[in-house]
Amino acid sequence: MTRRAGGRSAFSADTLGARMPLSTTVLFLEVGLAALLLLLVLIRPGITRSGEGKILAALALFIAPAVAAYGGVSAHVERTKSTGYCLSCHVMGDYGKSLRVDDSDFLAATHFQNNFVPRESACHSCHSDYGMSGDTRAKARGFKHVMKTYFGSVPDTIKIARRHRGRECLSCHLGSRLFEESPVHLDGTVPMADIKSGKTSCMSSGCHQV
């Protein structure tokens, strides 16, 4: 990040770009191998009469396609965690601008511009549930939003689906000096124990605004 005159931040063109953790080449090889094995079995079905042929048929019909499907789904799920993917939907464009607002009190801008969250997955860092099933639930909600977009029922004003719980904030802030040693947290009207336990929400309490 560089600084412009007047204190505004300038980001490189690929700051919000999506990254693909799984190699596209490997994924294409998986799909290609599955297709070749299936084609071989279809062209020469007689090879399945031997024991080795049956193993090859199982590989071609079940194992190879399953591996290719898993690779494709995994690659896409990883890509959906990227900030670029979240903002690729036109209805999210204006919300994406909140990451660049020149206002130190604005939560999204503060976290993004100070690298409190990874920039390549800024949206996912704060808007995913945590815990064993958190990411799965987040993806299910995201899929519902995608379906609404495709079928043209996107509301003019987007609202958060449910209350933003404190544990989403505490998953990163708990244990950090910025949080633990903040005079506002230590000497404020809300006991630190209530904040850490999640009894008092970081935002619905009125301390931090969206």
Buried (B, 14 or more C-beta within 10 A) or exposed (E): EEEEEEEEBEBEEEBBEBBEEBEEEEBEEBBEBBBEBBEBBEEEEEBBEEEEBEEBBEBBBEEBBEBBEEBBEEBEBBBBBBBBBBBBBEBBEEBBEBBBBEEEEBBBBBBBBEEBBEBBBBBBBBBBBBEEEBBEEBBEBBEEBEEEBEEEEBEEEEEEEEEBBBBBBBBBBEEEEEBEEBEEBEEEEBEBEEBBEBEBBBBEBEBBEE
